Amino acid sequence: MVVFREQETERRHHPRLEQNIPLKISSGEVDIVTQTRNLSCSGALCLIDKFIAPMTKLKLHLLLPLRRSHGVATKRISCEGVVIRSQSATEGFQTAIFFSDISARDSLVIREFVDSVMHAHGSGSTFAHHPEQKARESLKKDPAPHHDAESSAINSI
């Protein structure tokens, strides 16, 4: 028997912020400078002009604008990532990257950055998606959450 259910709208484990953050991607001899479309402490989505195959390992450098009492300071985050998907778009390829090797400290810096921007714009902001809040709302409607066999790496972006 086949059971059909509505597709879940948000499977991510971490809040993601729709904001353009400078990003440098390096793979072998290729260096690409772009910006994120959205960002979480576990990965990023960006638009690039070249196709990068899924499962390609990358070196990444993000430049986060952090608010300080004296103004804005830029925090450089360096980590390694893996391409989860790359889809053709009008202006290139929308590429989803999972942060496969990031320090706990840098992951926390990203998480705090995302949370601070979300807080500054309010929980109903169009600037961010907070999956924990959506999960709580969906549990009120359907107390038995559905699980599928997709990789936790894909779900965490």
N, C-alpha and C positions, 0 to 999 in steps of 0.2 A: 504494500500500500504506500502511495506517495502522498506526503503531507506538504501542502504549500503554506507558507507564512509570509507575512509582510517582511520585506528586507529592513533590517535595522538601519537607522539613519546615521548612527554614530557608534563605531566600535572602538574608538581610540581610548587608551587608558590614561592619557595625559592631556591636559588642556592645550589647545593650540591657538596661536595668535596669528591673525592675518595682518602681517606687517612686512614691509620691505626692509630686510637687514642685509648689508653687504656680505657677500659670500664668495670665497675663492675656492675653486674645485681643482684638484690636481690628480691626474691619473696617467702614470707613465710619463710621456713627454708632452702631454696636453695640459695646459692651464686655462681655466675658464673663469672669468670674473662675471658675476651676476648678482642677483638679489633673491632673497627668499620670497615666496608668496605667502607661506605660513610656516610657523616654527613651534616646536614643542621641545621638551627636554630630551625626547627620544628620537627626533628626526625633523626633517624639513622638506618642503615642496618648493621647487624653483623652476623657472623657465630658462632653458638653455638652447643654444642654436645648433647643438650637435646631439645625435642619438648616442646614448650610453646604455649598453646592454644591461638588463637586470643581472644582479649578483656581481657586478663590477665593483671592486674595492677602490675607494677614493680617500684622498687626504683632503680635509676641509679646514677652512679658516673663516670664522664668523667675526664680525665687528659689532658688538652689542653697545648701543648708547645707554649707559647707566646714569640715572639722575643722582647727583650728589648735592650736598648742601651748598657747594661753591659753583655748581653748574652741571654740565654733562661731561662724563668721562667715558672713553671708549675702552671696552674690555675685549681683548682678543681671545677667542676660544679656538683652540686647535684640537681636532679629533680625527678619527677615521670613520668612514661610513661605507655603506653598501647600498647600491641602487636597488630599490624594491620594484619600481616600475618606471617606464618612460613612455609617455603617450604623445602622439603627434598632436600639435596645437597649431593655431593659425600662424603664430610667430616663432615656432620652434618646437621644443619638446618639454612638456611638463614632466619633471623628473622628481620622484619621491625617493628620499634618502633616509635610511635608518642609521642612527649613530651607533656603530658597532663597537667602537672603542673610544670612550670618553671618560675622563676622570669624574669621580663622584662630585668633586668640587665644582667643575665646569657644568655638569648636569644640573646641579643645584643653582648655580648662577643663572642659567637659562630659565629654570623653573621659577625662580624668584622674579626675574625680568618679566616673564609672561604673566605671572600673578599680579605684579605691580601695575602693569598696563591695564589688565582686566579690571583691577580694583579702581584705578583712576577713571576708567570710563564706565564703571557700573556693571553689574552682573548681566543686564539686558543689552549690553553693547554689541554692535555689529562687528566690533574689532576682534572678537575672540569667541571661540567655541569651548565650552567647558564640559567634557563628557561625563564627569562625575555628577554634575547637576542634572544633565539630561537622563542619566541612568536612574537617578533617584525619582525623577518625574515619571519615567517609563515603568518603574517598579510599582508606583501607585496604581497604574493602569493594568499592568500584567505582573503579578507577583512571582511568576515562574519564568525567569529569564531563559532565553534560548541560547544554546552554545553550538558553535560549529568547529570544524577541525582546522581552521586557518591558523597559520603561524602567528605566535605572539609578537614576533618582530613586525609583521605587517600590521597587526592590530594596534600596535603601540604608537604608530606614527600619526 
